[in-house]
């Protein structure tokens, strides 16, 4: 394997701690429930103190854990058998604050990490978490996870041994008001995971035709009242363009039937999900990641994905099912080797978090974990 070298856009190479940058005391005030955690049955916002005995979770300057990774030990267990070799490469396609990555590196002292994230703040924190114990064993890249092929090509890496994707919105993004992901407080309608990109939620709301708004809310938010909400948004933006979230929440709430305005879930949740997916191209990126990551796995390599809503999980389920199925034409008396499935399932359907984990980390309640293992090379690689 070629030696590690800098990939254009890589921010940090494990060469020592970096300053914290964001003001965590400000960032962690007023987080919405999606970024909350529950400890021993009591709600704990991101700034509340949690035990961090191993020093391998992101903390604020006062030593308080700011993010609990979902299914951390289960991910290590699922991916571990593929990382026992001396040259094993683990790709964390959604590095975040390195909660999963630090556990994988701790469990497999010879494994090396390629960590991708589109969020520069997350990469900075991940480097802080990893630098002291794992310097020289990781390479961090600011990139979308569907750019995996390009990253591996720049690093001259042909095969990897384990891949993890923990999808959805991170606690870090929710905790930063300027990022615009919160519907629980009045924030700018931004919602970009990568600040280098142009499209914002405000632009979607103020510029998209009504038919396109309806499609986004139906397809990405699974919102049954997408038409009513789209009409209300278009009518309201004529008066004044949307800039902040509080006004959007008011418009959404007013457009819903009265019986749904004060239900169990927040009335704006589905709309904000749809806008976030559109702004960041999340489903297109996921399709690209699934294709490139499965193709990059070595024989016996493993991939795990944590999804948090049905659109993501449905795409993962379909891709994994196709990879684990024979491709022989119907009615053949036997399946030739070239048509045999290339992967096998490691989980029976989608695994859910147990009540113990959900009691500590509410984000785990909606998580669905699937994993597969490569058992055969692709064709025509098998004939080389």
C-alpha positions in Angstrom: 0.0 0.0 0.0 1.2 3.5 -0.8 2.4 5.7 2.1 0.0 8.2 3.5 0.1 11.6 1.9 -1.9 14.7 2.0 -5.2 14.7 0.1 -6.2 18.2 -1.1 -8.8 19.5 1.3 -7.5 17.4 4.2 -7.4 19.5 7.3 -5.5 17.6 9.9 -3.1 14.6 9.9 -2.9 13.6 13.5 0.1 16.0 14.2 -1.1 17.1 17.6 -4.0 18.8 19.3 -5.8 21.8 17.7 -7.5 24.7 19.5 -11.2 24.3 20.1 -12.4 27.2 18.1 -16.2 27.1 18.8 -17.4 28.5 22.1 -19.0 25.4 23.6 -20.8 27.3 26.4 -22.7 29.2 23.7 -23.1 26.3 21.4 -24.8 24.0 23.9 -27.4 26.4 25.2 -31.0 25.7 24.0 -30.5 22.5 22.0 -33.6 21.0 20.6 -34.8 17.5 21.6 -33.2 15.9 18.6 -29.8 16.6 20.1 -30.7 15.9 23.7 -29.5 12.9 25.8 -31.1 11.3 28.8 -29.0 10.1 31.7 -30.5 7.8 34.2 -33.9 8.8 33.0 -33.3 12.6 33.3 -33.0 14.9 30.3 -29.4 16.1 29.8 -28.6 18.7 27.2 -25.4 18.5 25.3 -23.6 20.6 28.0 -24.6 18.4 30.9 -21.9 16.3 32.5 -21.5 12.6 31.5 -18.9 10.1 32.5 -16.0 9.8 30.0 -13.7 7.3 31.8 -11.6 6.4 28.7 -11.1 10.0 27.5 -12.3 8.9 24.0 -15.4 11.0 23.6 -15.6 14.7 22.6 -15.8 17.0 25.6 -16.1 20.7 26.1 -13.3 22.6 27.9 -14.8 21.7 31.3 -14.6 18.0 30.5 -18.3 17.5 29.7 -19.2 15.0 27.0 -20.9 16.8 24.1 -21.9 13.7 22.0 -22.8 10.1 22.7 -22.4 7.9 19.6 -25.2 5.5 19.0 -24.6 1.7 19.1 -20.9 2.3 19.7 -19.9 -1.1 21.1 -22.2 -2.9 18.7 -20.4 -1.2 15.7 -17.1 -2.3 17.1 -18.3 -5.8 17.4 -19.7 -5.9 13.9 -16.7 -4.4 12.2 -14.0 -5.9 14.4 -13.4 -9.3 12.6 -12.4 -7.4 9.4 -9.8 -5.3 11.2 -7.5 -7.9 12.7 -4.9 -7.7 9.9 -1.8 -5.6 10.3 -2.7 -3.4 7.3 -6.4 -3.0 8.0 -8.0 0.2 6.9 -11.2 1.5 8.5 -13.3 4.2 6.8 -15.6 6.3 8.9 -17.6 8.0 6.2 -19.4 10.3 8.8 -16.6 10.9 11.2 -18.4 13.6 13.3 -16.7 13.9 16.7 -14.9 10.5 16.3 -17.0 8.7 18.9 -17.1 5.5 16.8 -13.7 6.0 15.3 -11.9 6.2 18.7 -13.6 3.0 19.9 -12.6 1.1 16.7 -9.0 2.3 16.9 -8.8 1.4 20.6 -10.1 -2.1 19.9 -7.7 -2.7 16.9 -4.3 -1.2 17.6 -2.9 -1.9 14.1 -5.9 -0.5 12.2 -5.7 2.8 10.4 -8.6 5.3 9.9 -9.7 7.4 7.0 -12.2 9.8 8.4 -14.6 11.8 6.1 -16.9 14.6 7.1 -18.2 17.6 5.2 -18.3 19.7 8.5 -15.0 21.5 9.3 -15.9 22.0 12.9 -16.5 18.3 13.3 -13.1 17.5 11.8 -11.4 19.9 14.2 -13.1 18.2 17.2 -12.3 14.8 15.9 -8.7 15.6 15.6 -8.7 16.9 19.2 -10.2 13.6 20.3 -7.8 11.4 18.3 -4.5 13.2 18.4 -3.1 12.2 21.7 -3.7 8.4 21.5 -3.8 7.7 17.8 -1.4 10.1 16.1 0.0 8.7 12.9 -2.9 6.2 12.5 -5.5 8.5 10.9 -6.1 10.7 7.9 -9.0 13.3 8.0 -10.6 14.7 4.9 -13.3 17.4 4.5 -15.4 15.7 1.9 -18.9 14.4 1.3 -19.1 10.7 1.8 -20.1 10.1 -1.8 -16.6 11.4 -2.7 -15.1 8.3 -1.1 -13.8 7.0 -4.5 -11.9 10.3 -5.1 -10.4 10.2 -1.6 -9.3 6.6 -1.9 -7.9 7.4 -5.3 -5.8 10.3 -4.0 -4.5 8.1 -1.3 -3.8 5.3 -3.8 -5.9 2.8 -1.8 -7.7 0.1 -3.7 -9.4 -1.9 -1.0 -10.5 -1.1 2.6 -11.6 -3.5 5.3 -14.4 -1.8 7.2 -16.8 1.1 6.5 -19.2 2.9 8.9 -21.8 5.5 8.0 -23.7 7.1 10.9 -26.3 9.1 9.0 -28.4 12.1 9.9 -27.9 15.2 11.9 -25.2 15.4 14.5 -25.4 16.9 18.0 -22.7 19.4 17.0 -24.8 20.8 14.1 -28.0 21.1 16.3 -26.0 22.8 19.0 -24.8 25.6 16.8 -27.6 28.1 16.3 -26.0 29.8 13.2 -26.2 26.5 11.3 -29.9 26.8 11.2 -31.0 23.2 11.9 -33.1 23.9 14.9 -36.9 24.3 14.9 -37.0 24.8 18.7 -35.5 28.3 18.6 -35.3 31.2 16.2 -32.2 30.7 14.0 -31.2 31.6 10.4 -32.5 29.3 7.8 -29.2 27.9 6.6 -29.0 24.1 7.2 -25.8 23.6 5.2 -23.6 20.8 6.6 -20.7 22.2 4.6 -20.5 26.0 4.7 -18.5 26.0 1.4 -21.7 25.1 -0.5 -24.2 27.7 -1.8 -27.7 26.5 -1.4 -29.5 27.3 1.9 -32.9 26.5 3.3 -33.9 30.1 2.9 -33.1 30.0 -0.8 -35.2 26.8 -1.2 -38.2 28.4 0.6 -38.0 31.7 -1.2 -37.1 30.6 -4.8 -38.5 27.1 -5.5 -41.7 26.8 -7.4 -44.7 25.6 -5.5 -44.7 22.2 -7.3 -41.1 21.6 -6.3 -41.7 22.6 -2.7 -44.6 20.1 -2.6 -42.4 17.4 -4.1 -39.7 18.0 -1.6 -42.0 17.9 1.4 -43.8 14.8 0.2 -40.7 12.9 -0.9 -38.1 13.9 1.7 -40.3 14.8 4.7 -43.0 12.2 4.1 -45.4 15.1 5.0 -49.1 14.2 4.2 -50.0 17.9 4.2 -47.3 18.9 1.8 -49.6 20.7 -0.6 -51.2 22.9 2.1 -47.8 23.7 3.6 -46.3 24.6 0.2 -49.2 26.9 -0.6 -48.8 28.6 2.8 -45.1 29.1 2.3 -45.5 30.6 -1.2 -48.3 32.9 0.0 -46.2 34.1 3.0 -43.0 34.6 1.0 -44.8 37.2 -1.2 -45.2 39.4 1.8 -41.6 39.0 2.9 -38.8 36.5 2.2 -38.1 33.8 4.8 -34.9 34.4 6.8 -35.4 32.8 10.2 -36.9 29.6 11.5 -39.5 31.0 13.9 -41.6 32.5 11.2 -41.4 29.3 9.1 -42.6 27.2 12.2 -45.6 29.6 12.6 -46.5 29.2 8.9 -46.2 25.4 9.0 -48.2 25.1 12.2 -51.0 27.3 10.9 -51.2 25.2 7.7 -51.8 22.0 9.5 -55.2 20.7 10.7 -55.9 21.9 14.2 -55.7 18.4 15.7 -52.1 18.0 14.5 -50.7 21.3 15.8 -50.2 20.1 19.4 -49.5 16.4 18.9 -46.7 14.3 20.2 -44.1 15.4 17.6 -43.1 18.9 16.7 -45.3 20.2 13.8 -42.2 21.4 11.9 -40.1 18.3 12.2 -40.9 16.7 8.8 -40.6 20.0 6.9 -37.2 20.7 8.5 -36.0 17.2 7.6 -37.1 17.7 4.0 -35.3 21.0 3.7 -32.1 19.6 5.2 -32.1 16.7 2.8 -32.6 19.0 -0.2 -30.0 21.5 0.9 -27.4 18.9 1.4 -28.3 16.4 -1.3 -28.4 13.7 1.4 -30.2 10.9 -0.5 -28.1 11.3 -3.7 -25.0 11.3 -1.6 -26.1 8.2 0.3 -26.7 6.3 -3.0 -23.2 7.3 -4.1 -21.7 6.1 -0.8 -23.4 2.8 -0.8 -22.2 2.0 -4.3 -18.6 3.1 -3.8 -18.2 1.7 -0.3 -19.4 -1.7 -1.2 -17.2 -1.8 -4.2 -14.2 -0.8 -2.2 -14.5 -3.5 0.4 -12.0 -6.3 0.3 -13.1 -9.9 0.6 -14.2 -10.4 4.3 -14.5 -6.7 4.6 -17.6 -5.3 6.5 -19.9 -2.3 6.2 -22.3 -1.0 8.8 -24.9 1.8 8.4 -26.9 3.6 11.1 -30.0 5.3 9.6 -32.5 7.5 11.5 -35.5 7.8 9.2 -37.3 5.5 6.8 -36.0 7.1 3.6 -32.4 6.4 4.5 -33.1 3.0 5.9 -35.0 2.0 2.9 -32.1 2.9 0.6 -29.7 0.9 2.8 -32.0 -2.1 3.0 -32.4 -2.1 -0.8 -28.7 -1.8 -1.5 -27.7 -4.4 1.0 -30.4 -6.8 -0.2 -29.2 -6.5 -3.8 -25.6 -7.1 -2.8 -26.6 -10.2 -0.8 -28.6 -11.7 -3.7 -27.6 -14.0 -6.5 -27.9 -12.3 -10.0 -28.4 -15.5 -12.1 -31.2 -15.5 -14.7 -34.3 -17.3 -13.6 -34.8 -21.1 -14.0 -31.1 -22.0 -14.1 -30.7 -25.5 -12.6 -27.7 -24.2 -10.6 -26.2 -20.8 -10.0 -22.7 -20.3 -11.6 -20.1 -18.8 -9.4 -20.0 -15.5 -11.4 -23.7 -15.0 -10.4 -23.4 -15.8 -6.7 -24.0 -13.1 -4.1 -21.0 -11.0 -3.2 -22.1 -10.2 0.3 -24.0 -11.7 3.2 -26.1 -10.0 5.9 -24.6 -9.7 9.4 -27.8 -8.4 11.0 -31.2 -9.9 10.8 -33.1 -7.0 9.3 -32.5 -3.7 11.0 -31.3 -3.8 14.6 -32.8 -1.3 17.1 -31.2 0.0 20.2 -32.2 -1.7 23.5 -34.0 0.2 26.2 -30.9 0.6 28.3 -29.1 2.6 25.6 -32.2 4.6 24.7 -32.5 5.6 28.4 -29.0 7.1 28.2 -29.1 8.4 24.6 -32.5 9.4 23.2 -31.1 9.7 19.7 -30.7 5.9 19.7 -34.5 5.4 19.7 -34.9 6.1 16.0 -31.7 4.4 14.9 -31.7 1.4 12.6 -28.5 -0.6 12.2 -27.7 -2.8 9.2 -24.4 -4.5 8.3 -23.0 -6.8 5.6 -19.8 -8.7 4.9 -18.2 -9.2 1.5 -17.8 -13.0 0.8 -16.8 -12.9 -2.9 -14.9 -10.5 -5.1 -16.7 -8.7 -7.9 -16.5 -9.9 -11.4 -14.3 -9.8 -13.4 -11.9 -9.3 -10.5 -12.3 -13.0 -9.6 -10.8 -14.0 -13.0 -7.7 -11.8 -12.7 
